[in-house]
C-alpha cells in the first residue's frame, strides 16, 4: 500500500509525523493536501488544520483522522485537554474516515489512553502523539480487521477552540483545585496567568525531578 501522512507545518505534531513516516515503508510526508498529486491507499491526516475539499478526499481509498474523544461526543477543538479539565483519566481516541463535516466520518476503531493524572502539557502531547502513531500502525498491521468503518451513533457534542483567555487562574481557588488547568497550559504560547489589582501576572509550571 502507498501511504501518505499529512500534517500542518510549524506545529507540535511535525516531529511525530516524521517518526511515523520512518515506521512505514513506502510512505510520504506532506504539509498541504494540495501537494498530494497522486493517489494513495491511505492518507493519515494528523494535526492538520485546514479544510480538505471533496475532490482531494476522493483521490484516495482512505482518508484517516485520529480524534481524542469518543465520537460523536467531543467533536471540535482540543478534546483531550478539555477532558483533562473534566478530570477524566481515560481519554478515548477515535480513528475515523474524514468527511466534509466536523468530525462526522465513519469510525474504524476506538482506543483509550490512560493518564496518571500528573502529566503536564509536553508529556500529554507526547502521549497523545504516541497513542495516535500506535493506532495508525495497528490499522496497517491489522488492516483486514479495521478496514470496514461503522456509522457514528448517538448524541453529538462539541468543544470550543481554546484561546489564551482559557489559561486564566482564579485567585480565589487553590492550586490543587486548578491543577488540571495548570497541567494543560502551554508555558510558551498560552501560559497560565492571573489578574489582581488591575495587573496581570504570568505563571510557569514545570515538574522538578529529583
QUISULLIN-V853522 format. One record per helix or strand of 3 or more residues. SS is the DSSP state (H for helix, E for strand). FROM is the first residue (numbers start at 0). LEN is the number of residues. Records with the same first field share a line. If there is no record, write none. Layout:
SS=FROM-LEN + FROM-LEN
This chain:
E=2-4 + 26-4 + 41-4 + 61-6 + 89-8 + 106-8 + 191-5 + 198-5
H=13-10 + 32-3 + 53-4 + 78-7 + 120-21 + 142-4 + 163-4 + 175-9
